[in-house]
Amino acid sequence: MLRGATEIPFKMKSVLRTTLAFGCIVSLAFTTTYDPKPGQYKGEIIQRSGKNLIGYVDLNGSDKEPWKNQKSVKFFTEDAAADGKVKGKEMQKFKPKDCAGYTFEGRTFDSRELSLDKVLTGIGMGKKGHFLEKLVDGKVELYKVYATPEELIGFVTEEDKIKHREECERIIENPDMIMEKDGDWYALGNSDLRDMIGDCETVLEKYHNGDYGFTPTNPDAETKVGKLIANASMMEKAREVLPEIIADYNSACGQ
């Protein structure tokens, strides 16, 4: 021992070792971060009480099966993920009847009760809860929805698999656009868009003038087939700019 140095008592050394060890444990606890798995995102469950649950949403579907996101979603809190892993009992499942919706990364899914078949085709009975992805909020609300393909059950041939895959791809590439206004539902394709915006002169004028990049009718389409082709082309163009049209309506006449 160097002259003049003061020896640290044994009990004090023990306390220091314990303190340092505890400090390392605390430090590790606070630096542990959760690495989300594919399909898990920081988000919130929107409760009808107004007090949202903050944590992580675990999507039921994916880009290959987006229709599953309309049926249910799982959720776990940030506290549950604090140790870097989530136990099964810490994961909650929410159906449309259980909450007002969920949100993550700027995307919002509202819980709505309706007959999708009736809205999309005009034929259908019985309302059912769905999580619908909202594209535009306001007096007119615009949602994107996906039809659910039929499941492959029992003996399945290779041809069945090919047809099912093609059907899934078609649904993914062509989501339906549905709108809610004053409690009534409309679908782009089987409803005249003017039914939605007809009471807003500013937007209706832009619509008829072709200011949204397409004209409502094709004057050169005289035959029935020509009109069908023109209408299909118009619907495709309308789909692309529909969020802009609805946003304009809500801004100009949504009060």
C-alpha positions as CSV (number, residue, x, y, z in Angstrom):
1,M,0.0,0.0,0.0
2,L,1.2,3.5,-0.9
3,R,2.1,5.7,2.0
4,G,-0.7,8.1,2.9
5,A,-3.4,6.0,1.1
6,T,-6.4,5.1,3.2
7,E,-7.6,1.5,3.0
8,I,-11.3,1.1,2.1
9,P,-13.0,-1.1,4.8
10,F,-14.3,-4.5,3.7
11,K,-18.0,-3.7,4.3
12,M,-17.7,-0.5,2.2
13,K,-16.1,-2.5,-0.7
14,S,-19.0,-4.9,-0.5
15,V,-21.5,-2.0,-0.7
16,L,-19.7,-0.5,-3.6
17,R,-19.7,-3.8,-5.5
18,T,-23.4,-4.2,-4.9
19,T,-24.2,-0.7,-5.9
20,L,-22.2,-1.1,-9.2
21,A,-23.9,-4.4,-10.0
22,F,-27.3,-2.9,-9.3
23,G,-26.5,0.1,-11.5
24,C,-25.5,-2.3,-14.4
25,I,-28.8,-4.2,-14.0
26,V,-30.8,-0.9,-14.0
27,S,-28.8,0.4,-17.0
28,L,-29.5,-2.8,-18.9
29,A,-33.2,-2.7,-18.1
30,F,-33.5,0.8,-19.4
31,T,-31.5,0.2,-22.6
32,T,-33.4,-2.9,-23.6
33,T,-35.4,-2.1,-26.7
34,Y,-38.0,-4.2,-28.4
35,D,-37.4,-5.2,-32.0
36,P,-40.8,-5.5,-33.7
37,K,-41.5,-8.5,-35.8
38,P,-42.9,-8.2,-39.3
39,G,-46.4,-6.9,-39.1
40,Q,-45.9,-5.2,-35.7
41,Y,-45.9,-1.4,-35.5
42,K,-46.0,1.2,-32.8
43,G,-49.6,2.4,-32.7
44,E,-52.7,2.8,-30.7
45,I,-56.1,1.1,-30.1
46,I,-58.8,3.7,-30.3
47,Q,-61.2,3.2,-27.5
48,R,-64.7,4.5,-27.5
49,S,-64.1,6.0,-24.1
50,G,-61.6,8.4,-25.7
51,K,-58.6,7.1,-23.8
52,N,-56.4,5.2,-26.3
53,L,-54.2,2.3,-25.6
54,I,-50.6,3.1,-26.6
55,G,-48.2,0.4,-27.5
56,Y,-47.8,-1.9,-30.5
57,V,-50.4,-3.2,-33.0
58,D,-49.8,-6.7,-34.4
59,L,-51.6,-6.8,-37.8
60,N,-53.7,-9.9,-38.6
61,G,-53.0,-9.5,-42.3
62,S,-50.2,-8.4,-44.6
63,D,-49.7,-6.9,-48.1
64,K,-50.5,-10.3,-49.4
65,E,-53.7,-10.7,-47.3
66,P,-54.9,-7.2,-46.5
67,W,-58.5,-8.3,-46.1
68,K,-57.5,-9.9,-42.8
69,N,-56.7,-6.5,-41.3
70,Q,-60.5,-5.8,-41.6
71,K,-61.4,-8.6,-39.2
72,S,-59.2,-8.3,-36.1
73,V,-56.0,-6.9,-34.7
74,K,-53.7,-7.8,-31.8
75,F,-52.1,-5.3,-29.4
76,F,-49.6,-5.3,-26.6
77,T,-48.3,-2.4,-24.4
78,E,-44.9,-0.9,-24.3
79,D,-44.5,-2.2,-20.8
80,A,-45.1,-5.8,-22.1
81,A,-42.3,-5.3,-24.6
82,A,-39.9,-3.6,-22.2
83,D,-37.9,-6.8,-21.6
84,G,-37.4,-7.3,-25.4
85,K,-40.0,-10.1,-25.7
86,V,-43.8,-10.5,-25.5
87,K,-45.5,-13.4,-23.8
88,G,-48.7,-14.8,-25.2
89,K,-50.8,-13.7,-22.3
90,E,-49.6,-10.1,-22.8
91,M,-51.1,-10.0,-26.3
92,Q,-54.7,-8.8,-26.6
93,K,-57.0,-9.4,-29.5
94,F,-59.5,-6.8,-30.7
95,K,-62.4,-7.3,-33.0
96,P,-64.4,-4.4,-34.5
97,K,-67.0,-4.7,-31.7
98,D,-64.3,-4.3,-29.0
99,C,-63.0,-0.8,-29.9
100,A,-63.5,2.2,-32.2
101,G,-60.5,1.3,-34.4
102,Y,-56.7,1.3,-34.5
103,T,-53.9,3.4,-35.9
104,F,-50.3,3.1,-36.8
105,E,-47.7,4.9,-39.0
106,G,-50.3,7.5,-40.1
107,R,-52.9,4.8,-41.1
108,T,-56.2,4.6,-39.4
109,F,-58.7,1.8,-39.4
110,D,-62.2,2.7,-38.1
111,S,-64.6,0.1,-36.7
112,R,-67.8,0.4,-38.7
113,E,-70.9,-1.8,-38.9
114,L,-72.4,-2.3,-42.3
115,S,-73.2,-4.9,-45.0
116,L,-70.2,-4.7,-47.3
117,D,-72.0,-6.9,-49.9
118,K,-75.0,-4.6,-50.0
119,V,-72.8,-1.5,-50.4
120,L,-70.6,-3.0,-53.1
121,T,-73.2,-5.0,-55.1
122,G,-76.6,-3.7,-53.9
123,I,-77.4,-7.2,-52.7
124,G,-76.8,-8.3,-49.1
125,M,-78.3,-8.6,-45.7
126,G,-77.1,-8.3,-42.1
127,K,-74.7,-5.7,-40.9
128,K,-71.3,-6.9,-39.6
129,G,-68.4,-5.1,-37.9
130,H,-65.4,-4.3,-40.0
131,F,-62.1,-2.4,-39.6
132,L,-62.1,-0.1,-42.6
133,E,-59.0,1.9,-43.6
134,K,-59.9,5.5,-43.7
135,L,-58.4,7.6,-46.5
136,V,-60.3,10.9,-46.0
137,D,-62.0,12.2,-42.8
138,G,-64.8,14.7,-42.7
139,K,-68.5,15.0,-43.5
140,V,-67.9,12.5,-46.3
141,E,-65.6,9.7,-45.1
142,L,-63.7,7.7,-47.7
143,Y,-62.6,4.2,-47.0
144,K,-60.6,1.5,-48.8
145,V,-61.8,-2.0,-48.5
146,Y,-60.8,-5.4,-49.8
147,A,-63.1,-8.3,-50.7
148,T,-62.3,-11.6,-49.0
149,P,-61.4,-14.4,-51.4
150,E,-63.0,-17.8,-51.0
151,E,-60.9,-20.3,-49.0
152,L,-59.4,-23.4,-50.5
153,I,-61.0,-26.3,-48.7
154,G,-60.7,-30.0,-49.1
155,F,-59.1,-31.6,-52.2
156,V,-57.3,-28.8,-54.1
157,T,-55.9,-29.1,-57.6
158,E,-53.0,-27.2,-59.0
159,E,-55.5,-25.3,-61.2
160,D,-57.5,-24.4,-58.1
161,K,-54.4,-22.9,-56.6
162,I,-53.6,-20.9,-59.7
163,K,-57.1,-19.5,-59.9
164,H,-57.1,-18.7,-56.1
165,R,-53.7,-16.9,-56.5
166,E,-55.0,-14.9,-59.4
167,E,-58.1,-13.9,-57.5
168,C,-56.1,-12.7,-54.6
169,E,-53.9,-10.7,-56.8
170,R,-56.9,-9.1,-58.5
171,I,-58.4,-8.1,-55.1
172,I,-55.1,-6.7,-53.9
173,E,-54.6,-4.6,-57.0
174,N,-58.2,-3.4,-57.2
175,P,-59.4,-2.4,-53.7
176,D,-62.9,-1.0,-53.5
177,M,-63.6,2.6,-52.5
178,I,-66.7,3.2,-50.3
179,M,-68.0,6.5,-48.9
180,E,-70.2,7.3,-45.9
181,K,-72.3,10.5,-45.9
182,D,-75.0,11.3,-43.4
183,G,-75.3,7.6,-42.5
184,D,-75.7,6.4,-46.1
185,W,-73.0,4.3,-47.8
186,Y,-71.9,4.6,-51.5
187,A,-69.5,2.6,-53.5
188,L,-67.5,3.9,-56.4
189,G,-68.6,1.9,-59.4
190,N,-72.2,1.3,-58.6
191,S,-73.1,4.8,-57.5
192,D,-73.0,8.0,-59.4
193,L,-70.4,10.2,-57.9
194,R,-72.7,13.2,-58.4
195,D,-74.9,11.7,-55.7
196,M,-72.1,12.4,-53.3
197,I,-71.0,15.9,-54.4
198,G,-74.1,17.2,-56.1
199,D,-74.9,19.6,-53.2
200,C,-71.5,21.2,-53.4
201,E,-71.5,23.6,-56.4
202,T,-67.7,24.3,-56.3
203,V,-66.7,20.7,-56.5
204,L,-69.5,19.7,-58.9
205,E,-68.3,22.4,-61.3
206,K,-64.7,21.2,-61.2
207,Y,-66.0,17.6,-61.7
208,H,-68.0,18.5,-64.8
209,N,-65.2,20.7,-66.2
210,G,-62.7,17.8,-66.1
211,D,-60.5,19.6,-63.5
212,Y,-59.8,16.3,-61.8
213,G,-58.2,14.8,-64.9
214,F,-61.1,13.1,-66.4
215,T,-64.5,13.9,-67.8
216,P,-67.7,12.3,-66.4
217,T,-69.0,11.1,-69.7
218,N,-67.5,10.4,-73.1
219,P,-69.6,12.1,-75.9
220,D,-68.1,9.8,-78.5
221,A,-69.4,6.7,-76.8
222,E,-72.6,6.1,-78.7
223,T,-72.9,2.3,-78.5
224,K,-73.7,0.3,-75.4
225,V,-70.3,-1.3,-75.5
226,G,-68.6,2.0,-76.0
227,K,-70.4,3.5,-73.0
228,L,-69.3,0.5,-70.8
229,I,-65.7,1.0,-71.9
230,A,-65.9,4.7,-71.3
231,N,-67.5,4.2,-67.9
232,A,-64.8,1.6,-66.9
233,S,-62.1,4.0,-68.0
234,M,-63.7,6.9,-66.1
235,M,-64.0,4.8,-62.9
236,E,-60.3,3.9,-63.0
237,K,-59.4,7.5,-63.3
238,A,-61.9,8.5,-60.7
239,R,-60.4,6.0,-58.3
240,E,-57.0,7.6,-58.5
241,V,-58.3,11.1,-57.6
242,L,-61.2,10.3,-55.4
243,P,-59.4,11.2,-52.2
244,E,-58.7,14.7,-53.7
245,I,-62.4,15.1,-54.7
246,I,-63.7,14.1,-51.3
247,A,-61.2,16.3,-49.5
248,D,-62.3,19.2,-51.7
249,Y,-65.9,18.5,-50.9
250,N,-65.2,18.4,-47.1
251,S,-63.2,21.6,-47.3
252,A,-65.7,23.5,-49.4
253,C,-69.0,22.1,-48.1
254,G,-68.3,19.9,-45.2
255,Q,-69.5,22.3,-42.4
